[in-house]
Amino acid sequence: MTERARPEDPALVPEHKGGDGTVGDPAARAREVCLRLLTLAPRTRAQLAAALRKRGIPDQAANAVLGRYEDAGRRRQIRESERRRRCAAK
């Protein structure tokens, strides 16, 4: 009996192309890879950076995307902290 081939996650394939078959904007590819990986499990910035490097995403595009995720995470932490402080003050 032959073994069925497992479909590969496109984000895990280095030469992944966009839905229209083109390689596309490196920042868009970086966002797509990060979103797919973060959907599977929480990842550190270093893990995401390594995954982007492995897929040939230029450092400039990778750093821009990772910086935006980091900023969004900080803003969320600040909002949650303020909300907890308000609830504790009641």
PDB file as gemmi writes it, atoms N, CA and C in Angstrom:
CRYST1    1.000    1.000    1.000  90.00  90.00  90.00 P 1                      
ATOM      1  N   MET A   1       0.847  -1.173   0.000  1.00  0.00           N  
ATOM      2  CA  MET A   1       0.000   0.000   0.000  1.00  0.00           C  
ATOM      3  C   MET A   1       0.898   1.243   0.000  1.00  0.00           C  
ATOM      4  N   THR A   2       0.581   2.183  -0.840  1.00  0.00           N  
ATOM      5  CA  THR A   2       1.391   3.392  -0.918  1.00  0.00           C  
ATOM      6  C   THR A   2       0.916   4.409   0.107  1.00  0.00           C  
ATOM      7  N   GLU A   3       1.855   5.201   0.546  1.00  0.00           N  
ATOM      8  CA  GLU A   3       1.550   6.224   1.541  1.00  0.00           C  
ATOM      9  C   GLU A   3       1.033   7.472   0.834  1.00  0.00           C  
ATOM     10  N   ARG A   4      -0.046   8.039   1.358  1.00  0.00           N  
ATOM     11  CA  ARG A   4      -0.573   9.274   0.776  1.00  0.00           C  
ATOM     12  C   ARG A   4       0.352  10.437   1.070  1.00  0.00           C  
ATOM     13  N   ALA A   5       0.582  11.264   0.081  1.00  0.00           N  
ATOM     14  CA  ALA A   5       1.425  12.442   0.278  1.00  0.00           C  
ATOM     15  C   ALA A   5       0.666  13.468   1.101  1.00  0.00           C  
ATOM     16  N   ARG A   6       1.327  13.995   2.115  1.00  0.00           N  
ATOM     17  CA  ARG A   6       0.721  15.050   2.925  1.00  0.00           C  
ATOM     18  C   ARG A   6       0.807  16.368   2.192  1.00  0.00           C  
ATOM     19  N   PRO A   7      -0.292  17.095   2.106  1.00  0.00           N  
ATOM     20  CA  PRO A   7      -0.203  18.413   1.470  1.00  0.00           C  
ATOM     21  C   PRO A   7       0.654  19.326   2.338  1.00  0.00           C  
ATOM     22  N   GLU A   8       1.535  20.065   1.692  1.00  0.00           N  
ATOM     23  CA  GLU A   8       2.409  20.960   2.448  1.00  0.00           C  
ATOM     24  C   GLU A   8       1.732  22.295   2.686  1.00  0.00           C  
ATOM     25  N   ASP A   9       1.982  22.858   3.847  1.00  0.00           N  
ATOM     26  CA  ASP A   9       1.499  24.199   4.150  1.00  0.00           C  
ATOM     27  C   ASP A   9       2.284  25.158   3.262  1.00  0.00           C  
ATOM     28  N   PRO A  10       1.615  25.964   2.439  1.00  0.00           N  
ATOM     29  CA  PRO A  10       2.335  26.868   1.543  1.00  0.00           C  
ATOM     30  C   PRO A  10       3.295  27.801   2.272  1.00  0.00           C  
ATOM     31  N   ALA A  11       2.994  28.150   3.519  1.00  0.00           N  
ATOM     32  CA  ALA A  11       3.883  29.045   4.261  1.00  0.00           C  
ATOM     33  C   ALA A  11       5.189  28.360   4.621  1.00  0.00           C  
ATOM     34  N   LEU A  12       5.210  27.033   4.585  1.00  0.00           N  
ATOM     35  CA  LEU A  12       6.412  26.309   4.944  1.00  0.00           C  
ATOM     36  C   LEU A  12       7.270  25.975   3.731  1.00  0.00           C  
ATOM     37  N   VAL A  13       6.808  26.310   2.541  1.00  0.00           N  
ATOM     38  CA  VAL A  13       7.556  26.065   1.318  1.00  0.00           C  
ATOM     39  C   VAL A  13       8.310  27.338   0.954  1.00  0.00           C  
ATOM     40  N   PRO A  14       9.661  27.281   0.856  1.00  0.00           N  
ATOM     41  CA  PRO A  14      10.451  28.495   0.627  1.00  0.00           C  
ATOM     42  C   PRO A  14      10.046  29.287  -0.606  1.00  0.00           C  
ATOM     43  N   GLU A  15       9.710  28.630  -1.698  1.00  0.00           N  
ATOM     44  CA  GLU A  15       9.414  29.353  -2.923  1.00  0.00           C  
ATOM     45  C   GLU A  15       7.927  29.590  -3.131  1.00  0.00           C  
ATOM     46  N   HIS A  16       7.202  29.719  -2.032  1.00  0.00           N  
ATOM     47  CA  HIS A  16       5.753  29.934  -2.109  1.00  0.00           C  
ATOM     48  C   HIS A  16       5.442  31.183  -2.906  1.00  0.00           C  
ATOM     49  N   LYS A  17       4.445  31.061  -3.766  1.00  0.00           N  
ATOM     50  CA  LYS A  17       4.014  32.188  -4.579  1.00  0.00           C  
ATOM     51  C   LYS A  17       2.613  32.585  -4.159  1.00  0.00           C  
ATOM     52  N   GLY A  18       2.239  33.791  -4.466  1.00  0.00           N  
ATOM     53  CA  GLY A  18       0.911  34.280  -4.125  1.00  0.00           C  
ATOM     54  C   GLY A  18      -0.170  33.515  -4.867  1.00  0.00           C  
ATOM     55  N   GLY A  19      -1.411  33.803  -4.540  1.00  0.00           N  
ATOM     56  CA  GLY A  19      -2.535  33.115  -5.146  1.00  0.00           C  
ATOM     57  C   GLY A  19      -2.607  33.272  -6.658  1.00  0.00           C  
ATOM     58  N   ASP A  20      -2.051  34.362  -7.175  1.00  0.00           N  
ATOM     59  CA  ASP A  20      -2.084  34.567  -8.620  1.00  0.00           C  
ATOM     60  C   ASP A  20      -0.867  33.968  -9.316  1.00  0.00           C  
ATOM     61  N   GLY A  21       0.008  33.261  -8.577  1.00  0.00           N  
ATOM     62  CA  GLY A  21       1.160  32.591  -9.168  1.00  0.00           C  
ATOM     63  C   GLY A  21       2.415  33.448  -9.246  1.00  0.00           C  
ATOM     64  N   THR A  22       2.340  34.696  -8.772  1.00  0.00           N  
ATOM     65  CA  THR A  22       3.509  35.562  -8.816  1.00  0.00           C  
ATOM     66  C   THR A  22       4.204  35.570  -7.463  1.00  0.00           C  
ATOM     67  N   VAL A  23       5.473  35.904  -7.471  1.00  0.00           N  
ATOM     68  CA  VAL A  23       6.232  35.942  -6.227  1.00  0.00           C  
ATOM     69  C   VAL A  23       5.761  37.102  -5.371  1.00  0.00           C  
ATOM     70  N   GLY A  24       5.554  38.270  -5.937  1.00  0.00           N  
ATOM     71  CA  GLY A  24       4.942  39.378  -5.223  1.00  0.00           C  
ATOM     72  C   GLY A  24       5.864  40.179  -4.319  1.00  0.00           C  
ATOM     73  N   ASP A  25       5.253  41.093  -3.611  1.00  0.00           N  
ATOM     74  CA  ASP A  25       5.911  42.016  -2.708  1.00  0.00           C  
ATOM     75  C   ASP A  25       6.492  41.257  -1.511  1.00  0.00           C  
ATOM     76  N   PRO A  26       7.785  41.466  -1.184  1.00  0.00           N  
ATOM     77  CA  PRO A  26       8.387  40.756  -0.054  1.00  0.00           C  
ATOM     78  C   PRO A  26       7.676  41.018   1.274  1.00  0.00           C  
ATOM     79  N   ALA A  27       7.197  42.243   1.492  1.00  0.00           N  
ATOM     80  CA  ALA A  27       6.496  42.551   2.745  1.00  0.00           C  
ATOM     81  C   ALA A  27       5.170  41.792   2.814  1.00  0.00           C  
ATOM     82  N   ALA A  28       4.481  41.689   1.696  1.00  0.00           N  
ATOM     83  CA  ALA A  28       3.219  40.943   1.663  1.00  0.00           C  
ATOM     84  C   ALA A  28       3.486  39.461   1.909  1.00  0.00           C  
ATOM     85  N   ARG A  29       4.556  38.938   1.312  1.00  0.00           N  
ATOM     86  CA  ARG A  29       4.916  37.531   1.552  1.00  0.00           C  
ATOM     87  C   ARG A  29       5.277  37.320   3.010  1.00  0.00           C  
ATOM     88  N   ALA A  30       5.994  38.271   3.609  1.00  0.00           N  
ATOM     89  CA  ALA A  30       6.383  38.155   5.020  1.00  0.00           C  
ATOM     90  C   ALA A  30       5.153  38.151   5.918  1.00  0.00           C  
ATOM     91  N   ARG A  31       4.197  39.048   5.647  1.00  0.00           N  
ATOM     92  CA  ARG A  31       2.945  39.080   6.432  1.00  0.00           C  
ATOM     93  C   ARG A  31       2.197  37.763   6.313  1.00  0.00           C  
ATOM     94  N   GLU A  32       2.118  37.232   5.100  1.00  0.00           N  
ATOM     95  CA  GLU A  32       1.409  35.978   4.863  1.00  0.00           C  
ATOM     96  C   GLU A  32       2.048  34.828   5.644  1.00  0.00           C  
ATOM     97  N   VAL A  33       3.373  34.740   5.578  1.00  0.00           N  
ATOM     98  CA  VAL A  33       4.089  33.675   6.297  1.00  0.00           C  
ATOM     99  C   VAL A  33       3.862  33.819   7.799  1.00  0.00           C  
ATOM    100  N   CYS A  34       4.010  35.036   8.320  1.00  0.00           N  
ATOM    101  CA  CYS A  34       3.830  35.257   9.765  1.00  0.00           C  
ATOM    102  C   CYS A  34       2.415  34.907  10.205  1.00  0.00           C  
ATOM    103  N   LEU A  35       1.424  35.350   9.449  1.00  0.00           N  
ATOM    104  CA  LEU A  35       0.038  35.056   9.822  1.00  0.00           C  
ATOM    105  C   LEU A  35      -0.232  33.564   9.826  1.00  0.00           C  
ATOM    106  N   ARG A  36       0.274  32.857   8.833  1.00  0.00           N  
ATOM    107  CA  ARG A  36       0.067  31.406   8.780  1.00  0.00           C  
ATOM    108  C   ARG A  36       0.735  30.718   9.967  1.00  0.00           C  
ATOM    109  N   LEU A  37       1.970  31.118  10.274  1.00  0.00           N  
ATOM    110  CA  LEU A  37       2.682  30.494  11.381  1.00  0.00           C  
ATOM    111  C   LEU A  37       2.040  30.834  12.722  1.00  0.00           C  
ATOM    112  N   LEU A  38       1.586  32.079  12.886  1.00  0.00           N  
ATOM    113  CA  LEU A  38       0.957  32.479  14.133  1.00  0.00           C  
ATOM    114  C   LEU A  38      -0.425  31.848  14.301  1.00  0.00           C  
ATOM    115  N   THR A  39      -1.046  31.463  13.204  1.00  0.00           N  
ATOM    116  CA  THR A  39      -2.329  30.764  13.285  1.00  0.00           C  
ATOM    117  C   THR A  39      -2.133  29.372  13.868  1.00  0.00           C  
ATOM    118  N   LEU A  40      -0.996  28.759  13.555  1.00  0.00           N  
ATOM    119  CA  LEU A  40      -0.711  27.403  14.031  1.00  0.00           C  
ATOM    120  C   LEU A  40      -0.367  27.385  15.511  1.00  0.00           C  
ATOM    121  N   ALA A  41       0.436  28.360  15.962  1.00  0.00           N  
ATOM    122  CA  ALA A  41       0.895  28.394  17.356  1.00  0.00           C  
ATOM    123  C   ALA A  41       1.560  29.731  17.628  1.00  0.00           C  
ATOM    124  N   PRO A  42       1.633  30.136  18.907  1.00  0.00           N  
ATOM    125  CA  PRO A  42       2.365  31.362  19.235  1.00  0.00           C  
ATOM    126  C   PRO A  42       3.838  31.199  18.852  1.00  0.00           C  
ATOM    127  N   ARG A  43       4.445  32.253  18.364  1.00  0.00           N  
ATOM    128  CA  ARG A  43       5.861  32.234  17.960  1.00  0.00           C  
ATOM    129  C   ARG A  43       6.558  33.463  18.508  1.00  0.00           C  
ATOM    130  N   THR A  44       7.839  33.316  18.789  1.00  0.00           N  
ATOM    131  CA  THR A  44       8.640  34.466  19.200  1.00  0.00           C  
ATOM    132  C   THR A  44       9.080  35.231  17.957  1.00  0.00           C  
ATOM    133  N   ARG A  45       9.547  36.445  18.188  1.00  0.00           N  
ATOM    134  CA  ARG A  45      10.066  37.237  17.074  1.00  0.00           C  
ATOM    135  C   ARG A  45      11.223  36.502  16.402  1.00  0.00           C  
ATOM    136  N   ALA A  46      12.081  35.881  17.192  1.00  0.00           N  
ATOM    137  CA  ALA A  46      13.238  35.159  16.642  1.00  0.00           C  
ATOM    138  C   ALA A  46      12.782  33.986  15.767  1.00  0.00           C  
ATOM    139  N   GLN A  47      11.744  33.281  16.194  1.00  0.00           N  
ATOM    140  CA  GLN A  47      11.236  32.160  15.398  1.00  0.00           C  
ATOM    141  C   GLN A  47      10.660  32.654  14.077  1.00  0.00           C  
ATOM    142  N   LEU A  48       9.911  33.746  14.137  1.00  0.00           N  
ATOM    143  CA  LEU A  48       9.348  34.299  12.905  1.00  0.00           C  
ATOM    144  C   LEU A  48      10.455  34.807  11.987  1.00  0.00           C  
ATOM    145  N   ALA A  49      11.455  35.474  12.555  1.00  0.00           N  
ATOM    146  CA  ALA A  49      12.571  35.988  11.755  1.00  0.00           C  
ATOM    147  C   ALA A  49      13.310  34.843  11.072  1.00  0.00           C  
ATOM    148  N   ALA A  50      13.531  33.754  11.791  1.00  0.00           N  
ATOM    149  CA  ALA A  50      14.223  32.598  11.210  1.00  0.00           C  
ATOM    150  C   ALA A  50      13.403  31.998  10.069  1.00  0.00           C  
ATOM    151  N   ALA A  51      12.086  31.921  10.262  1.00  0.00           N  
ATOM    152  CA  ALA A  51      11.216  31.375   9.219  1.00  0.00           C  
ATOM    153  C   ALA A  51      11.240  32.262   7.974  1.00  0.00           C  
ATOM    154  N   LEU A  52      11.228  33.570   8.173  1.00  0.00           N  
ATOM    155  CA  LEU A  52      11.270  34.490   7.035  1.00  0.00           C  
ATOM    156  C   LEU A  52      12.614  34.408   6.312  1.00  0.00           C  
ATOM    157  N   ARG A  53      13.689  34.315   7.074  1.00  0.00           N  
ATOM    158  CA  ARG A  53      15.027  34.187   6.488  1.00  0.00           C  
ATOM    159  C   ARG A  53      15.113  32.907   5.664  1.00  0.00           C  
ATOM    160  N   LYS A  54      14.567  31.827   6.195  1.00  0.00           N  
ATOM    161  CA  LYS A  54      14.585  30.522   5.521  1.00  0.00           C  
ATOM    162  C   LYS A  54      13.846  30.594   4.188  1.00  0.00           C  
ATOM    163  N   ARG A  55      12.825  31.441   4.114  1.00  0.00           N  
ATOM    164  CA  ARG A  55      12.033  31.570   2.898  1.00  0.00           C  
ATOM    165  C   ARG A  55      12.565  32.635   1.946  1.00  0.00           C  
ATOM    166  N   GLY A  56      13.709  33.220   2.278  1.00  0.00           N  
ATOM    167  CA  GLY A  56      14.332  34.178   1.384  1.00  0.00           C  
ATOM    168  C   GLY A  56      13.718  35.563   1.404  1.00  0.00           C  
ATOM    169  N   ILE A  57      13.004  35.907   2.462  1.00  0.00           N  
ATOM    170  CA  ILE A  57      12.427  37.256   2.586  1.00  0.00           C  
ATOM    171  C   ILE A  57      13.577  38.205   2.933  1.00  0.00           C  
ATOM    172  N   PRO A  58      13.733  39.304   2.218  1.00  0.00           N  
ATOM    173  CA  PRO A  58      14.802  40.257   2.530  1.00  0.00           C  
ATOM    174  C   PRO A  58      14.671  40.786   3.969  1.00  0.00           C  
ATOM    175  N   ASP A  59      15.813  41.012   4.614  1.00  0.00           N  
ATOM    176  CA  ASP A  59      15.828  41.470   6.002  1.00  0.00           C  
ATOM    177  C   ASP A  59      15.028  42.753   6.205  1.00  0.00           C  
ATOM    178  N   GLN A  60      15.111  43.673   5.267  1.00  0.00           N  
ATOM    179  CA  GLN A  60      14.399  44.948   5.408  1.00  0.00           C  
ATOM    180  C   GLN A  60      12.890  44.718   5.486  1.00  0.00           C  
ATOM    181  N   ALA A  61      12.353  43.883   4.612  1.00  0.00           N  
ATOM    182  CA  ALA A  61      10.909  43.595   4.625  1.00  0.00           C  
ATOM    183  C   ALA A  61      10.533  42.826   5.888  1.00  0.00           C  
ATOM    184  N   ALA A  62      11.362  41.852   6.270  1.00  0.00           N  
ATOM    185  CA  ALA A  62      11.088  41.052   7.467  1.00  0.00           C  
ATOM    186  C   ALA A  62      11.060  41.932   8.712  1.00  0.00           C  
ATOM    187  N   ASN A  63      12.052  42.804   8.852  1.00  0.00           N  
ATOM    188  CA  ASN A  63      12.116  43.676  10.032  1.00  0.00           C  
ATOM    189  C   ASN A  63      10.931  44.635  10.100  1.00  0.00           C  
ATOM    190  N   ALA A  64      10.505  45.133   8.943  1.00  0.00           N  
ATOM    191  CA  ALA A  64       9.348  46.038   8.927  1.00  0.00           C  
ATOM    192  C   ALA A  64       8.086  45.311   9.403  1.00  0.00           C  
ATOM    193  N   VAL A  65       7.864  44.106   8.899  1.00  0.00           N  
ATOM    194  CA  VAL A  65       6.671  43.339   9.278  1.00  0.00           C  
ATOM    195  C   VAL A  65       6.750  42.935  10.743  1.00  0.00           C  
ATOM    196  N   LEU A  66       7.888  42.432  11.176  1.00  0.00           N  
ATOM    197  CA  LEU A  66       8.040  42.007  12.572  1.00  0.00           C  
ATOM    198  C   LEU A  66       7.903  43.190  13.525  1.00  0.00           C  
ATOM    199  N   GLY A  67       8.400  44.353  13.127  1.00  0.00           N  
ATOM    200  CA  GLY A  67       8.266  45.550  13.948  1.00  0.00           C  
ATOM    201  C   GLY A  67       6.812  45.950  14.130  1.00  0.00           C  
ATOM    202  N   ARG A  68       6.026  45.813  13.072  1.00  0.00           N  
ATOM    203  CA  ARG A  68       4.597  46.145  13.179  1.00  0.00           C  
ATOM    204  C   ARG A  68       3.877  45.186  14.107  1.00  0.00           C  
ATOM    205  N   TYR A  69       4.219  43.898  14.021  1.00  0.00           N  
ATOM    206  CA  TYR A  69       3.608  42.916  14.933  1.00  0.00           C  
ATOM    207  C   TYR A  69       4.001  43.223  16.374  1.00  0.00           C  
ATOM    208  N   GLU A  70       5.256  43.595  16.567  1.00  0.00           N  
ATOM    209  CA  GLU A  70       5.734  43.907  17.915  1.00  0.00           C  
ATOM    210  C   GLU A  70       5.015  45.126  18.475  1.00  0.00           C  
ATOM    211  N   ASP A  71       4.865  46.167  17.645  1.00  0.00           N  
ATOM    212  CA  ASP A  71       4.151  47.370  18.072  1.00  0.00           C  
ATOM    213  C   ASP A  71       2.706  47.053  18.433  1.00  0.00           C  
ATOM    214  N   ALA A  72       2.054  46.230  17.615  1.00  0.00           N  
ATOM    215  CA  ALA A  72       0.664  45.858  17.883  1.00  0.00           C  
ATOM    216  C   ALA A  72       0.554  45.088  19.189  1.00  0.00           C  
ATOM    217  N   GLY A  73       1.515  44.220  19.452  1.00  0.00           N  
ATOM    218  CA  GLY A  73       1.517  43.454  20.699  1.00  0.00           C  
ATOM    219  C   GLY A  73       1.686  44.347  21.911  1.00  0.00           C  
ATOM    220  N   ARG A  74       2.559  45.353  21.795  1.00  0.00           N  
ATOM    221  CA  ARG A  74       2.755  46.295  22.910  1.00  0.00           C  
ATOM    222  C   ARG A  74       1.501  47.104  23.173  1.00  0.00           C  
ATOM    223  N   ARG A  75       0.866  47.565  22.103  1.00  0.00           N  
ATOM    224  CA  ARG A  75      -0.373  48.344  22.274  1.00  0.00           C  
ATOM    225  C   ARG A  75      -1.446  47.506  22.960  1.00  0.00           C  
ATOM    226  N   ARG A  76      -1.548  46.231  22.573  1.00  0.00           N  
ATOM    227  CA  ARG A  76      -2.528  45.346  23.204  1.00  0.00           C  
ATOM    228  C   ARG A  76      -2.218  45.165  24.681  1.00  0.00           C  
ATOM    229  N   GLN A  77      -0.929  44.988  25.035  1.00  0.00           N  
ATOM    230  CA  GLN A  77      -0.544  44.822  26.435  1.00  0.00           C  
ATOM    231  C   GLN A  77      -0.881  46.063  27.247  1.00  0.00           C  
ATOM    232  N   ILE A  78      -0.658  47.235  26.678  1.00  0.00           N  
ATOM    233  CA  ILE A  78      -0.963  48.492  27.375  1.00  0.00           C  
ATOM    234  C   ILE A  78      -2.466  48.604  27.609  1.00  0.00           C  
ATOM    235  N   ARG A  79      -3.271  48.307  26.577  1.00  0.00           N  
ATOM    236  CA  ARG A  79      -4.734  48.365  26.730  1.00  0.00           C  
ATOM    237  C   ARG A  79      -5.212  47.407  27.807  1.00  0.00           C  
ATOM    238  N   GLU A  80      -4.677  46.181  27.799  1.00  0.00           N  
ATOM    239  CA  GLU A  80      -5.092  45.196  28.799  1.00  0.00           C  
ATOM    240  C   GLU A  80      -4.688  45.634  30.204  1.00  0.00           C  
ATOM    241  N   SER A  81      -3.513  46.218  30.334  1.00  0.00           N  
ATOM    242  CA  SER A  81      -3.033  46.688  31.632  1.00  0.00           C  
ATOM    243  C   SER A  81      -3.925  47.811  32.152  1.00  0.00           C  
ATOM    244  N   GLU A  82      -4.266  48.751  31.274  1.00  0.00           N  
ATOM    245  CA  GLU A  82      -5.135  49.861  31.674  1.00  0.00           C  
ATOM    246  C   GLU A  82      -6.523  49.351  32.071  1.00  0.00           C  
ATOM    247  N   ARG A  83      -7.034  48.392  31.338  1.00  0.00           N  
ATOM    248  CA  ARG A  83      -8.347  47.828  31.651  1.00  0.00           C  
ATOM    249  C   ARG A  83      -8.326  47.145  33.013  1.00  0.00           C  
ATOM    250  N   ARG A  84      -7.275  46.380  33.285  1.00  0.00           N  
ATOM    251  CA  ARG A  84      -7.165  45.715  34.603  1.00  0.00           C  
ATOM    252  C   ARG A  84      -7.064  46.741  35.715  1.00  0.00           C  
ATOM    253  N   ARG A  85      -6.326  47.811  35.480  1.00  0.00           N  
ATOM    254  CA  ARG A  85      -6.177  48.864  36.491  1.00  0.00           C  
ATOM    255  C   ARG A  85      -7.513  49.527  36.776  1.00  0.00           C  
ATOM    256  N   ARG A  86      -8.294  49.803  35.728  1.00  0.00           N  
ATOM    257  CA  ARG A  86      -9.619  50.417  35.908  1.00  0.00           C  
ATOM    258  C   ARG A  86     -10.550  49.483  36.677  1.00  0.00           C  
ATOM    259  N   CYS A  87     -10.507  48.198  36.342  1.00  0.00           N  
ATOM    260  CA  CYS A  87     -11.382  47.232  37.022  1.00  0.00           C  
ATOM    261  C   CYS A  87     -10.986  47.081  38.488  1.00  0.00           C  
ATOM    262  N   ALA A  88      -9.695  47.134  38.777  1.00  0.00           N  
ATOM    263  CA  ALA A  88      -9.224  46.991  40.165  1.00  0.00           C  
ATOM    264  C   ALA A  88      -9.578  48.230  40.980  1.00  0.00           C  
ATOM    265  N   ALA A  89      -9.693  49.398  40.348  1.00  0.00           N  
ATOM    266  CA  ALA A  89      -9.996  50.651  41.049  1.00  0.00           C  
ATOM    267  C   ALA A  89     -11.465  50.742  41.437  1.00  0.00           C  
ATOM    268  N   LYS A  90     -12.307  49.943  40.853  1.00  0.00           N  
ATOM    269  CA  LYS A  90     -13.763  50.028  41.133  1.00  0.00           C  
ATOM    270  C   LYS A  90     -14.106  49.467  42.477  1.00  0.00           C  
TER     271      LYS A  90                                                      
END                                                                             
